[in-house]
Each structure stands twice: as C-alpha cells, then as structure tokens.
C-alpha cells in the first residue's frame, strides 16, 4: 500500500475513533437526557396532583421543568464536542434582549400570566371582574385569560390587563351578603315594615341565621324612608335569593298596608294669579 494512502487511512481511522465515540456519547446523552426530562415532567405532574395543586398550575410547572432540564442536556451535549457554551450563552442572552425589546407587550403578558398562576387570585370556575369584564373563568393561560360572561359570550383578556388592575372575585368565599334597599312612605309605620321584612326573611331557607340579617333605617330620602336589608346566604344562592326577595318584599309590604312611593316633588308658585 502506498505510504500516502496508508497515512490517509490512518488519519481517517483516528478521526472516526475520536469523533465517533463523541458522537455516540452525545447521542446517548441526548436520548437519556430527554428520557430523564420526560420522567421529571411526569413525576412533577403526579406530585402536583397528589398535593392537590390547582389544575391551572400543573401544565405550566411541569412544562417549565421539562424544558429547563432539556436545556441542561443540550448544554452537556455541546460540551462533549468541545464547544464553549459560555460564549453561546452570551450570544443567546444578547439575542434574547433584542427579542425582548421587540416583544415587550407579549413578555408583559407572559410575566403577568406567571404571577396569576403563582399567586392565584382566582381559579378556573370562579366568577370575577377584571379589566372591566365580568364572567366565569374558563382558562388561565400564559398570555391571556378567558372568561365566559353570563349571556354566554367568551372574552379573552390579555394577562397584563388582568393582573395590572383591581380583581374582584365574587366566588372566593362560601357566603355573601345581599344588600337590598326598600323605600316606604313617610306616613307608613316603620315597625310594621320591619315585621314584614323579618317574616319574609325567616320564611326563606336560603337566608342564613348566622350572621343575623341586618335591618336598619338607612336614609331619610326626598320621597321615602329607605330601609337597608342585609341578609347572608350561600354564594351559589346569591342571585336567585336576591330576585326572589325583591319580589316578595314588594308584595308583602303592600299587603301589610305600607306603600312604596314614587319620587315626587312639591312645586310652590308665589305671585301668581289667585285661582277662581
């Protein structure tokens, strides 16, 4: 065999033996690392489900665990080939900074989504008012939150608008107070009206005995004496009880001889002609 050919063959064998082992090792690390990442994600899901973590948090945390572990595997593979990962991380950091300036709105939605998932001011199924929209929470995403309104309209709100404003959660607690106002005439007897109101409240099983319902004279209005009625109920009974009490109070207060006056104004004319 010619010396030059033999030298070439020897060099090729050396390269194959050197790089071949590195390639095989890199493939092995990548396969095993991906399997470990998947196992970590499954283990994270099981651990979160066992600890009864909110369902909206499970996909986010498990996915974050998977991609972080996969990033570590990729860096390990690059190190096997002698690639300096420090400079690569610096380049990726500079690219990330440029992309961050271009996607400020998207990143702010992402950051707000993370805060919503971590601090959980509401969960799926809660009735909330956020960013000027009221509805039932259908989905808490990374970039947006989806609400279903009472008239069956689905509204998608960017997370930056949700987390950056006041959030009212109407179903966070098991009980709520129903605030009603009933106006009676100045000529009516207040104690009679109080008795009718107590009878209506006592007759409805949805009104909680504890706390005791409040009944007060709240205001002396221009046309009526305004009585404040504040019974407590379970959260799921709030609207049904409110509508039913409004109807029954109107019917029973009039049946007892009291009246609900219309707004009225007395007009006095001075200096006019004397009527015949």
Backbone bond lengths (Angstrom), bond angles and torsions (degrees), N, CA, C in turn:
res aa  C-N    CA-C-N  psi(-1)  N-CA   C-N-CA  omega(-1)  CA-C   N-CA-C  phi
1 X - - - 1.478 - - 1.515 108.64 -
2 X 1.329 115.25 137.43 1.464 120.04 179.82 1.525 110.04 -61.78
3 X 1.338 115.51 144.41 1.469 120.23 -176.31 1.518 112.19 -61.74
4 X 1.350 117.77 -39.03 1.471 121.26 -178.99 1.518 111.03 -67.17
5 X 1.347 116.19 -39.12 1.453 119.78 178.79 1.515 110.57 -66.76
6 X 1.342 114.24 -42.85 1.459 118.46 178.86 1.522 111.25 -62.15
7 X 1.348 115.81 -38.08 1.474 119.73 178.81 1.524 111.20 -65.93
8 X 1.337 115.48 -39.05 1.472 120.19 178.83 1.519 110.91 -65.05
9 X 1.343 115.56 -45.15 1.460 120.02 179.67 1.528 110.80 -61.57
10 X 1.323 115.37 -41.92 1.469 119.77 179.21 1.521 110.68 -62.47
11 X 1.328 116.26 -41.24 1.474 120.12 -179.63 1.531 111.27 -66.11
12 X 1.343 114.33 -40.43 1.469 118.08 178.92 1.527 110.46 -64.10
13 X 1.347 115.74 -42.26 1.463 119.92 179.17 1.523 110.67 -62.19
14 X 1.328 116.33 -40.06 1.465 120.19 178.91 1.525 111.39 -63.80
15 X 1.353 115.73 -43.95 1.476 119.55 179.21 1.525 111.43 -64.65
16 X 1.358 114.86 -41.69 1.468 118.46 -179.07 1.523 110.53 -65.48
17 X 1.353 114.99 -42.52 1.459 118.07 179.72 1.519 111.96 -65.77
18 X 1.343 115.89 -34.45 1.470 118.94 -179.13 1.525 111.57 -77.34
19 X 1.361 114.72 -56.05 1.453 118.42 -175.97 1.523 112.48 -76.99
20 X 1.318 116.29 -29.13 1.454 118.71 179.94 1.514 111.98 -62.52
21 X 1.314 115.66 -43.33 1.462 119.25 177.29 1.524 111.32 -64.12
22 X 1.357 116.32 -37.12 1.458 119.64 178.74 1.531 111.42 -67.64
23 X 1.344 115.19 -40.21 1.471 118.88 179.30 1.523 110.15 -65.51
24 X 1.349 115.23 -45.51 1.468 118.67 178.68 1.526 110.39 -61.12
25 X 1.349 115.67 -43.18 1.457 119.21 178.56 1.517 112.14 -63.21
26 X 1.362 116.85 -39.98 1.461 120.42 179.45 1.519 110.95 -64.74
27 X 1.362 116.07 -42.84 1.471 119.40 178.54 1.521 110.27 -62.67
28 X 1.342 115.57 -42.13 1.466 119.06 179.29 1.521 111.16 -62.65
29 X 1.344 116.64 -44.04 1.461 120.61 178.99 1.526 110.58 -62.66
30 X 1.346 116.69 -41.41 1.459 120.59 -178.81 1.530 111.34 -65.30
31 X 1.339 116.01 -44.61 1.467 119.82 -179.21 1.525 110.91 -65.40
32 X 1.355 114.62 -49.22 1.464 118.54 -178.80 1.529 110.68 -65.49
33 X 1.338 116.76 -40.69 1.467 120.37 179.53 1.508 112.57 -63.50
34 X 1.345 116.44 -38.96 1.461 119.48 178.26 1.532 110.17 -67.11
35 X 1.348 115.91 -39.12 1.463 119.21 177.98 1.535 110.53 -63.81
36 X 1.329 116.31 -41.71 1.469 120.31 178.22 1.525 110.74 -64.28
37 X 1.345 116.82 -40.37 1.473 120.75 179.24 1.524 110.82 -62.56
38 X 1.349 115.95 -42.76 1.465 119.52 178.10 1.530 110.86 -65.09
39 X 1.343 115.65 -39.62 1.461 119.15 178.73 1.526 111.10 -64.91
40 X 1.351 116.05 -38.88 1.462 119.57 177.20 1.521 111.40 -63.22
41 X 1.339 116.33 -39.95 1.462 119.38 179.02 1.529 110.83 -64.58
42 X 1.340 116.77 -44.91 1.467 119.55 178.60 1.525 111.39 -64.17
43 X 1.328 115.76 -40.57 1.458 118.94 177.54 1.517 112.43 -64.33
44 X 1.347 116.42 -36.91 1.463 120.48 177.74 1.520 110.89 -65.15
45 X 1.327 115.82 -41.66 1.467 119.92 179.06 1.527 110.72 -62.29
46 X 1.340 116.49 -45.85 1.463 119.79 -179.73 1.531 111.60 -63.73
47 X 1.350 115.22 -41.03 1.465 118.64 -179.52 1.523 111.25 -65.36
48 X 1.339 116.90 -40.60 1.468 120.20 -179.86 1.520 111.14 -69.01
49 X 1.341 116.74 -38.68 1.461 119.22 178.18 1.532 111.00 -67.61
50 X 1.331 116.31 -36.93 1.459 119.88 179.15 1.522 111.37 -67.03
51 X 1.343 116.36 -35.53 1.463 120.46 179.23 1.519 112.79 -83.60
52 X 1.359 116.35 4.98 1.477 123.07 178.38 1.516 111.86 57.85
53 X 1.341 114.93 42.90 1.455 120.56 175.06 1.528 109.65 -71.13
54 X 1.319 115.71 150.25 1.459 120.63 178.78 1.533 109.90 -53.60
55 X 1.338 116.31 133.80 1.459 120.94 -176.59 1.524 112.93 -59.27
56 X 1.325 117.35 -29.59 1.460 119.92 -179.54 1.526 112.58 -69.25
57 X 1.336 117.53 -20.45 1.464 120.85 -179.39 1.522 112.69 -86.38
58 X 1.333 118.28 -25.96 1.463 121.40 -171.32 1.532 112.78 -61.84
59 X 1.349 120.92 -50.49 1.475 119.04 179.63 1.524 113.09 -61.08
60 X 1.325 116.70 -37.28 1.463 119.65 -178.00 1.527 111.40 -67.32
61 X 1.333 117.76 -48.80 1.466 120.92 -176.79 1.524 110.91 -68.55
62 X 1.323 117.59 -42.97 1.463 119.89 -179.83 1.528 111.63 -65.79
63 X 1.323 116.98 -40.15 1.463 119.92 177.18 1.515 112.31 -65.35
64 X 1.325 116.42 -39.95 1.459 120.53 178.03 1.531 110.45 -63.34
65 X 1.334 117.22 -40.75 1.463 121.23 177.69 1.520 111.26 -62.26
66 X 1.317 116.96 -42.00 1.467 121.37 -178.40 1.524 111.35 -63.85
67 X 1.321 117.45 -49.61 1.467 120.20 -174.97 1.526 112.30 -71.97
68 X 1.317 118.06 -31.72 1.466 119.73 176.10 1.534 111.01 -67.14
69 X 1.320 116.37 -43.98 1.470 119.38 178.14 1.520 111.16 -67.08
70 X 1.332 117.44 -34.98 1.461 120.49 177.88 1.522 110.96 -67.58
71 X 1.331 116.85 -35.07 1.466 119.84 176.97 1.524 110.98 -64.10
72 X 1.324 117.22 -38.56 1.470 121.04 176.66 1.527 110.61 -63.18
73 X 1.327 117.41 -38.93 1.467 121.55 178.82 1.529 110.68 -64.10
74 X 1.316 117.44 -44.16 1.467 121.26 -179.06 1.526 110.13 -63.42
75 X 1.314 117.64 -41.68 1.471 120.44 177.62 1.527 110.33 -62.69
76 X 1.325 117.74 -38.98 1.465 120.95 177.98 1.523 111.25 -64.80
77 X 1.332 118.18 -38.61 1.465 121.89 177.61 1.525 110.61 -64.38
78 X 1.322 116.99 -42.85 1.467 119.87 178.59 1.518 111.42 -63.68
79 X 1.307 116.87 -35.71 1.470 120.21 178.27 1.522 111.75 -65.27
80 X 1.338 117.32 -31.31 1.464 120.59 178.30 1.524 111.95 -63.43
81 X 1.323 116.48 -30.16 1.461 121.24 179.29 1.531 112.05 -90.70
82 X 1.306 116.97 6.32 1.455 120.39 177.72 1.511 114.27 77.38
83 X 1.322 117.44 15.75 1.472 121.30 -179.64 1.516 108.39 -79.65
84 X 1.322 115.86 130.19 1.453 121.06 179.16 1.521 108.98 -74.24
85 X 1.309 116.35 107.27 1.464 120.48 -175.97 1.526 113.06 -77.85
86 X 1.337 116.85 -18.16 1.471 118.61 -179.82 1.515 111.12 -62.41
87 X 1.348 115.57 -46.76 1.470 119.51 178.91 1.521 110.88 -66.07
88 X 1.342 115.83 -35.02 1.469 119.22 178.63 1.521 111.19 -64.66
89 X 1.328 116.14 -42.61 1.463 120.11 178.02 1.527 110.60 -62.45
90 X 1.356 115.97 -38.76 1.464 119.70 178.37 1.521 111.36 -63.78
91 X 1.342 116.34 -42.90 1.463 120.11 178.47 1.525 110.97 -63.81
92 X 1.344 115.57 -43.76 1.462 119.14 178.84 1.527 111.18 -64.38
93 X 1.340 115.94 -35.28 1.463 119.11 177.35 1.513 112.10 -64.90
94 X 1.341 116.74 -42.70 1.469 120.52 178.10 1.520 110.49 -64.78
95 X 1.349 116.37 -41.39 1.466 119.59 178.46 1.529 110.61 -65.12
96 X 1.337 115.34 -39.69 1.456 118.90 178.18 1.518 112.61 -63.66
97 X 1.332 116.16 -36.49 1.462 119.83 177.90 1.518 111.04 -64.56
98 X 1.338 116.32 -42.95 1.464 119.88 179.02 1.520 110.91 -64.66
99 X 1.327 115.61 -42.90 1.464 118.93 178.94 1.528 110.59 -65.58
100 X 1.340 116.01 -35.09 1.455 120.39 179.70 1.524 112.18 -61.87
101 X 1.353 116.92 -41.00 1.460 119.75 177.71 1.524 110.95 -65.62
102 X 1.334 116.41 -34.70 1.465 119.55 -178.51 1.520 111.95 -75.71
103 X 1.324 116.80 -24.79 1.473 121.24 -175.70 1.530 111.28 -119.44
104 X 1.326 116.12 44.89 1.461 119.14 -176.87 1.524 111.53 -61.20
105 X 1.340 116.73 -43.56 1.459 119.74 -179.08 1.516 112.04 -64.10
106 X 1.336 116.49 -43.82 1.464 120.60 179.92 1.516 110.98 -64.51
107 X 1.332 116.63 -42.29 1.460 120.06 -179.49 1.525 111.44 -67.47
108 X 1.333 116.67 -35.59 1.466 118.68 177.57 1.529 110.19 -66.13
109 X 1.338 117.21 -37.02 1.455 120.29 175.18 1.527 111.21 -65.10
110 X 1.340 115.85 -39.31 1.467 119.95 178.13 1.527 110.72 -63.73
111 X 1.356 115.59 -46.76 1.466 119.36 179.97 1.525 110.99 -61.81
112 X 1.336 116.67 -41.62 1.465 119.85 178.07 1.524 111.13 -65.32
113 X 1.350 116.82 -36.54 1.459 120.19 177.10 1.519 112.06 -63.35
114 X 1.347 115.94 -40.57 1.464 119.62 176.77 1.523 110.69 -62.17
115 X 1.333 117.08 -42.47 1.461 120.96 179.81 1.533 111.13 -64.74
116 X 1.328 116.91 -38.80 1.465 119.93 178.44 1.523 111.03 -65.42
117 X 1.343 116.48 -38.74 1.458 119.75 -179.21 1.520 112.16 -74.08
118 X 1.328 116.64 -30.44 1.458 120.16 -178.38 1.532 110.93 -80.00
119 X 1.341 116.83 -50.71 1.468 120.57 -175.19 1.526 112.76 -87.69
120 X 1.309 118.25 -19.78 1.461 124.14 173.17 1.535 114.15 48.27
121 X 1.323 118.23 66.69 1.469 119.07 173.15 1.521 112.41 -68.96
122 X 1.317 117.08 -15.92 1.466 122.19 174.03 1.522 108.12 -155.58
123 X 1.331 115.50 167.66 1.466 121.91 179.66 1.518 108.58 -133.60
124 X 1.317 115.45 173.71 1.456 120.10 178.92 1.523 110.71 -58.73
125 X 1.333 115.37 132.53 1.460 120.99 179.98 1.509 114.21 97.39
126 X 1.338 118.55 -17.70 1.461 120.74 178.51 1.528 110.40 -70.36
127 X 1.322 115.70 148.02 1.465 121.81 174.24 1.520 107.18 -96.84
128 X 1.329 115.73 117.51 1.457 120.51 -174.28 1.525 109.82 -131.86
129 X 1.330 113.65 164.46 1.461 121.54 169.94 1.517 107.09 -124.91
130 X 1.325 116.86 115.65 1.459 122.32 -177.17 1.521 109.27 -146.91
131 X 1.337 115.74 141.06 1.465 122.19 -179.65 1.532 111.43 55.28
132 X 1.333 116.36 33.50 1.455 120.88 177.90 1.520 114.24 78.49
133 X 1.329 118.33 9.41 1.460 122.61 -177.75 1.528 108.66 -121.19
134 X 1.328 116.85 135.88 1.462 121.75 176.77 1.524 109.05 -114.92
135 X 1.331 116.36 133.31 1.454 119.70 178.66 1.513 111.16 178.31
136 X 1.331 114.90 179.68 1.456 122.27 178.04 1.527 109.34 -88.64
137 X 1.327 116.75 134.19 1.462 121.13 -177.09 1.522 109.03 -72.24
138 X 1.343 115.91 118.18 1.463 121.19 178.82 1.525 111.46 -95.29
139 X 1.337 116.87 -35.79 1.475 119.60 -177.35 1.521 109.29 -159.30
140 X 1.338 115.09 137.41 1.467 121.46 173.60 1.511 107.03 -109.59
141 X 1.331 116.68 103.58 1.454 121.48 -178.03 1.514 111.75 -96.73
142 X 1.331 115.05 176.92 1.458 120.09 179.21 1.524 111.00 -69.98
143 X 1.337 117.41 -35.34 1.461 120.68 -175.60 1.531 113.06 -109.81
144 X 1.316 118.57 -21.20 1.465 120.42 -177.16 1.521 110.45 -150.95
145 X 1.332 114.57 161.59 1.465 122.35 176.93 1.521 108.46 -118.81
146 X 1.324 116.17 134.49 1.458 121.59 -177.60 1.525 109.82 -105.10
147 X 1.337 115.85 128.19 1.461 122.63 178.71 1.523 109.92 -118.41
148 X 1.327 116.60 143.81 1.460 122.48 172.00 1.519 108.37 -107.16
149 X 1.332 117.40 120.84 1.454 121.70 -178.16 1.529 109.93 -79.32
150 X 1.353 117.87 162.11 1.478 120.32 -179.61 1.522 113.77 -59.25
151 X 1.352 118.48 -27.41 1.462 120.63 178.29 1.526 111.95 -92.68
152 X 1.355 116.14 22.32 1.461 123.24 171.19 1.529 112.91 66.95
153 X 1.317 116.12 45.08 1.461 122.55 172.97 1.523 108.12 -114.29
154 X 1.325 116.61 129.61 1.466 120.89 179.20 1.524 109.10 -92.39
155 X 1.335 115.48 125.24 1.467 121.24 -177.88 1.522 108.51 -121.84
156 X 1.329 116.42 129.83 1.459 122.87 177.61 1.525 108.71 -104.45
157 X 1.323 116.59 121.12 1.467 122.33 -175.54 1.527 108.62 -114.64
158 X 1.347 119.31 129.47 1.468 120.44 175.41 1.527 110.85 -59.00
159 X 1.319 116.10 139.93 1.465 120.17 -175.40 1.520 112.83 -62.72
160 X 1.334 117.67 -30.24 1.463 119.20 179.21 1.520 111.01 -64.28
161 X 1.335 117.25 -32.23 1.458 120.67 176.59 1.515 112.38 -74.92
162 X 1.340 116.95 -29.12 1.462 120.88 -179.84 1.518 110.62 -75.73
163 X 1.340 116.78 -53.75 1.462 120.45 -174.12 1.526 111.85 -75.08
164 X 1.318 117.96 -22.65 1.461 120.10 -177.29 1.515 114.01 -84.92
165 X 1.339 118.03 -0.05 1.454 121.14 -178.84 1.528 110.16 -129.04
166 X 1.335 114.74 175.50 1.458 120.14 179.40 1.529 110.43 -68.39
167 X 1.328 115.90 134.94 1.460 122.22 179.83 1.528 108.77 -114.43
168 X 1.322 116.57 124.12 1.472 121.68 176.17 1.523 108.22 -106.43
169 X 1.330 116.40 117.84 1.468 121.87 179.29 1.527 108.16 -104.64
170 X 1.331 116.58 108.63 1.461 121.17 -174.19 1.531 112.87 -83.22
171 X 1.319 117.57 -13.05 1.465 120.15 -177.88 1.524 111.51 -119.72
172 X 1.314 117.40 22.58 1.464 120.46 -179.44 1.526 111.44 -70.29
173 X 1.333 117.68 -29.65 1.460 122.18 -178.32 1.532 110.29 -114.13
174 X 1.310 115.39 161.46 1.467 120.90 -176.96 1.524 112.61 -75.45
175 X 1.336 117.70 -24.19 1.461 120.75 -177.26 1.523 110.15 -126.06
176 X 1.336 115.27 156.35 1.471 121.96 175.90 1.525 109.18 -140.54
177 X 1.321 115.35 158.29 1.460 121.08 176.98 1.523 109.29 -101.31
178 X 1.313 116.11 132.01 1.460 122.39 177.61 1.520 108.81 -95.35
179 X 1.302 118.59 114.89 1.466 122.50 -179.23 1.524 109.62 -98.87
180 X 1.339 116.06 114.27 1.456 122.25 179.57 1.523 109.84 -120.47
181 X 1.318 116.42 151.94 1.467 122.56 177.00 1.523 107.91 -126.34
182 X 1.334 116.05 126.23 1.466 121.64 178.62 1.520 108.68 -122.18
183 X 1.331 116.77 123.92 1.460 121.16 179.19 1.518 112.06 -99.78
184 X 1.331 116.82 132.32 1.468 121.42 176.26 1.523 108.47 -121.74
185 X 1.330 115.60 164.76 1.464 120.65 -178.46 1.534 110.45 -72.54
186 X 1.321 115.21 154.10 1.463 120.10 176.04 1.528 111.51 -64.17
187 X 1.322 117.27 -22.29 1.469 120.34 179.61 1.524 112.77 -83.40
188 X 1.323 118.19 -10.42 1.464 121.67 -177.92 1.526 110.79 -81.75
189 X 1.346 114.94 155.81 1.454 121.10 178.08 1.538 109.18 -84.43
190 X 1.328 116.11 123.62 1.469 120.64 -176.28 1.523 111.30 -65.55
191 X 1.351 117.89 -40.01 1.460 120.27 -178.57 1.532 111.52 -65.26
192 X 1.315 116.04 -34.37 1.470 119.20 176.04 1.527 110.19 -63.23
193 X 1.330 115.80 -44.09 1.470 119.95 178.46 1.526 110.71 -63.47
194 X 1.341 116.80 -40.55 1.472 120.32 178.46 1.536 110.83 -61.42
195 X 1.339 116.64 -41.76 1.459 120.31 179.83 1.517 112.30 -63.18
196 X 1.322 116.77 -42.12 1.472 121.14 178.57 1.530 110.11 -63.18
197 X 1.328 115.56 -43.48 1.474 119.64 -179.02 1.530 110.83 -62.44
198 X 1.347 116.53 -42.29 1.474 119.60 179.36 1.529 110.92 -63.90
199 X 1.331 116.94 -39.20 1.459 120.23 179.03 1.535 111.15 -63.50
200 X 1.311 116.59 -42.10 1.470 120.46 179.71 1.520 110.86 -64.62
201 X 1.325 116.40 -42.90 1.468 119.75 -179.44 1.524 111.30 -68.23
202 X 1.338 117.29 -41.15 1.470 120.50 -178.83 1.522 111.91 -67.21
203 X 1.322 116.98 -26.55 1.470 120.48 -176.53 1.528 112.27 -80.08
204 X 1.314 117.79 -12.92 1.471 120.87 -177.88 1.526 109.37 -102.40
205 X 1.334 116.68 119.03 1.463 121.61 -177.57 1.528 112.68 -68.17
206 X 1.322 117.20 -18.25 1.474 119.66 -178.90 1.520 112.22 -76.41
207 X 1.318 117.92 -17.23 1.463 121.72 176.79 1.525 108.59 -77.76
208 X 1.325 116.95 123.87 1.459 121.53 -177.47 1.532 110.52 -77.57
209 X 1.328 115.78 141.19 1.464 120.47 177.69 1.522 111.65 -76.63
210 X 1.330 116.32 -23.94 1.459 121.28 179.76 1.528 108.30 -135.13
211 X 1.334 116.86 117.73 1.469 129.75 3.60 1.533 112.07 -70.29
212 X 1.315 113.81 153.24 1.462 120.55 179.83 1.532 108.90 -67.80
213 X 1.357 118.16 134.69 1.471 119.89 178.66 1.536 111.74 -60.93
214 X 1.307 115.89 139.52 1.470 121.84 177.78 1.523 109.32 -92.95
215 X 1.335 116.11 136.34 1.467 122.64 174.35 1.526 106.54 -133.38
216 X 1.314 116.40 114.84 1.457 121.10 -175.91 1.526 110.44 -136.85
217 X 1.341 114.69 154.87 1.461 119.77 165.73 1.525 106.59 -82.84
218 X 1.320 115.68 109.74 1.455 119.59 -171.65 1.506 114.92 -94.38
219 X 1.343 116.94 -26.21 1.459 117.59 -174.53 1.524 109.61 -162.30
220 X 1.329 115.53 142.42 1.459 122.24 171.58 1.518 106.99 -99.73
221 X 1.329 115.91 94.34 1.447 120.93 -174.21 1.514 113.20 -80.98
222 X 1.327 114.49 -178.73 1.462 120.03 -179.08 1.529 111.74 -66.99
223 X 1.346 115.91 -33.04 1.461 119.25 -175.54 1.516 113.52 -122.71
224 X 1.330 118.53 -9.13 1.458 119.31 -173.70 1.523 111.14 -152.92
225 X 1.329 114.00 161.15 1.459 121.50 169.94 1.527 106.52 -92.83
226 X 1.319 117.28 114.71 1.460 121.42 -173.93 1.528 110.42 -90.10
227 X 1.327 115.12 122.07 1.468 122.03 179.57 1.527 108.71 -103.28
228 X 1.336 116.77 127.32 1.464 122.17 177.65 1.521 109.29 -90.05
229 X 1.329 116.88 129.14 1.468 123.60 -179.61 1.531 107.19 -122.63
230 X 1.332 116.67 120.64 1.462 120.25 -173.88 1.534 111.66 -132.39
231 X 1.332 117.39 77.94 1.469 120.23 175.47 1.536 110.98 -86.13
232 X 1.341 115.68 153.63 1.466 121.62 176.25 1.522 109.03 -103.09
233 X 1.341 115.49 149.80 1.454 120.89 179.84 1.521 109.39 -151.47
234 X 1.325 116.37 170.63 1.458 120.16 172.69 1.526 109.41 -68.17
235 X 1.312 115.82 148.88 1.459 120.16 -174.84 1.525 111.96 -58.65
236 X 1.328 117.08 -39.43 1.465 119.63 -177.72 1.528 112.18 -70.05
237 X 1.354 118.36 -17.14 1.469 121.60 179.71 1.529 112.90 -95.60
238 X 1.328 117.49 2.47 1.468 120.64 -168.85 1.535 111.88 -56.83
239 X 1.326 118.47 -57.88 1.455 120.21 -172.23 1.529 112.05 -72.42
240 X 1.336 116.79 -41.08 1.467 118.96 179.17 1.522 110.54 -61.04
241 X 1.339 117.23 -42.43 1.465 120.72 178.71 1.520 110.87 -66.63
242 X 1.301 117.56 -40.74 1.476 121.20 -178.39 1.530 110.83 -61.28
243 X 1.319 116.60 -46.71 1.461 119.92 -179.10 1.537 111.18 -66.18
244 X 1.343 116.44 -40.58 1.462 120.19 -178.44 1.529 111.17 -68.41
245 X 1.330 117.84 -42.52 1.459 120.35 179.09 1.520 111.39 -64.60
246 X 1.316 117.34 -38.48 1.469 120.05 179.19 1.521 110.97 -59.41
247 X 1.332 116.92 -43.02 1.466 120.56 179.64 1.533 111.16 -69.20
248 X 1.338 116.88 -48.58 1.463 120.44 -176.04 1.523 111.86 -65.77
249 X 1.310 118.02 -38.94 1.466 120.27 179.23 1.523 110.86 -63.44
250 X 1.304 116.82 -40.18 1.462 120.53 178.96 1.531 110.59 -63.51
251 X 1.332 116.20 -45.89 1.463 120.15 -178.04 1.528 111.33 -68.13
252 X 1.334 118.03 -45.98 1.460 121.39 -174.43 1.531 112.30 -72.74
253 X 1.331 117.15 -34.82 1.462 119.33 -178.47 1.527 110.08 -68.75
254 X 1.338 116.52 -34.79 1.468 119.72 177.33 1.523 110.57 -75.72
255 X 1.327 117.76 -33.70 1.463 120.04 178.00 1.518 111.52 -66.61
256 X 1.333 117.22 -26.14 1.465 121.14 179.26 1.524 112.23 -84.56
257 X 1.323 118.09 0.79 1.457 121.24 176.77 1.516 114.19 97.43
258 X 1.318 117.65 -1.61 1.468 120.44 176.26 1.525 108.76 -86.30
259 X 1.306 115.35 163.81 1.465 119.85 -178.20 1.523 110.07 -130.20
260 X 1.328 114.57 153.11 1.464 121.21 175.00 1.521 106.73 -106.76
261 X 1.313 117.62 100.62 1.469 120.10 -170.62 1.521 112.75 -73.55
262 X 1.324 114.13 150.19 1.460 120.54 171.71 1.528 108.78 -80.16
263 X 1.314 117.95 153.90 1.471 119.02 172.88 1.526 110.01 -59.09
264 X 1.321 116.75 132.91 1.456 120.33 -177.84 1.527 109.89 -142.50
265 X 1.305 114.16 158.70 1.464 120.23 -178.90 1.521 108.98 -142.12
266 X 1.317 115.77 132.92 1.471 120.66 176.43 1.531 108.77 -89.55
267 X 1.349 116.38 131.98 1.455 122.32 179.43 1.525 108.55 -113.75
268 X 1.331 117.97 122.60 1.465 123.57 178.13 1.523 109.05 -110.37
269 X 1.333 115.31 125.09 1.474 120.80 -178.90 1.518 108.72 -106.32
270 X 1.310 116.69 118.23 1.461 121.61 178.74 1.528 109.77 -102.55
271 X 1.340 116.13 141.89 1.458 120.91 175.30 1.509 114.91 81.35
272 X 1.280 118.64 8.51 1.459 121.15 -179.26 1.507 110.79 -85.99
273 X 1.332 117.80 173.48 1.471 120.85 178.87 1.521 111.33 -67.47
274 X 1.313 116.07 146.19 1.460 121.50 179.02 1.520 108.96 -74.21
275 X 1.348 117.73 126.62 1.476 119.18 -178.91 1.526 110.50 -66.65
276 X 1.333 116.23 149.17 1.465 121.51 -178.73 1.509 109.76 -70.08
